[in-house]
Amino acid sequence: MADPAASAQRRLSLHGQWSSRLAFVLAVSGSAVGLGNIWKFPYVAGQNGGGAFVLVYLLCVFAIGLPIMMAEILLGRRGRRNPVTTMGLLGREEGGSRQWRLVGLMGMLCGFLILSFYSVIAGWTLHYTVLAASDSFAGLAADGLGELFSGLVSNPVTLILWHTVFLIITTVVVARGVEEGLERAVRVMVPALILIMLALLAYSISFGGFQAGLEFLFRPDFSALTGAGVLAAMGQAFFSLSVGMGAVMAYGAYLPQEESIIKTSVAVVSADTAIALLAGMVIFPIVFANGLDPAEGPGLVFQTLPLALAKMPAGILVGTAFFILLAFAGLTSAISLMEPVVAWLVEAFSMRRSVAAMLAGGVTWALGLMTVFSFNLLADWQFLRGTLFDNIDYLTSNILLPAGGFLITIFAGWIMCANSSADELDATVGPAYRLWRFLARYVAPVAVLLVFLNAVGALG
Ligand code: PHE
């Protein structure tokens, strides 16, 4: 058998490399930080009773998500191809099977499904940008904002319009390749988003619900936590970190050999988590001060933040900037959802990048109609977890991403020989490497299995 280390060393990515370590950190942060932090985390935490959910979420992020992110980057960099080819290539090289590429294929499917609803929700933020800019929140109380939101989602035409706009932008950027312009944009966007959220936090505190909000978010009430809630917390950790479907693996393929995977992952995971918690700290005080329901659902952010925006000086400006930045954060995540499949079509089928992007965009657009109609025409069609959207969301976040992550850590921890993973993870950080290997071999896969079993009630 060929020495795996030697063959990996010679391999180069077909799409070039990130211009610097910072560029890679920015790209992965751009993927991780998105609607998942600001739109999804607060509403899922709200639906699952707050504190205890948040605690489980944090455990999942650091004990499961972080080692899986490292595994994805190291596999991506070693394979230097799209996730499907990389998994097949490494499978053979490490003495396993080429069929590991099925993990990559499952990730592609999952990416399509996530992007299909992600784009619809990103469309909401575009619509809210226009509302903020035209001062439409002025004078509205909580119930008025509720009507504004239901007015939007009950109209399929508007939803399709914004879904289309967002997907066209995503497709164009992906077609052109993940370029420096994007790196630079992320560098401005993430700090700007944090600044605005800090400003919003100040106003959110002034509503008077700050203590209730913080207690809800940080005081664990384990009686409010169910097996389904634990699974939701794990699913949210995967979703927010972008791990389990190959997005981070695809980006890892463009990472220069000398960069530290461990440091990068820790930085990205910490930033992503901090932003999610910050979003919760802004939103829940508004919820409690205004007598709203924390379990409101997907509309939560859109029905709370405008209350603070309407109150602050220069609210029109701040609000417009906020929703633009949020849409932008969504864009950098959407790009990472589309990149693996486009890289695969280009590498495995010699398709032109622009054609591959259009194909992926078209399929995603059609799939997105399921989400669009879940909020209006098909709102009454409820089965399993709820609407069609609820089911797609559940299937991707709570099942496919954890299953993909499980297989990725099994591969990186058990199939791949220790020399190969140590080589990628930089041998100078000995204890960190051993900790990673322990988490990847035992903690992460066992935890995913236990959470699954617990959710289906098999643990009693
Ligand atoms: N992490 C992104 C967010 O929080 C969503 C995402 C999930 C992106 C999976 C890529 C892969 O918005």
Residues whose N, C-alpha, C, O or C-beta is under 5 A from the ligand:
A	BS01	LIG	S31 A32 V33 G34 L35 G36 N37 F239 S240 L241 S242 A247 S333 S336 L337
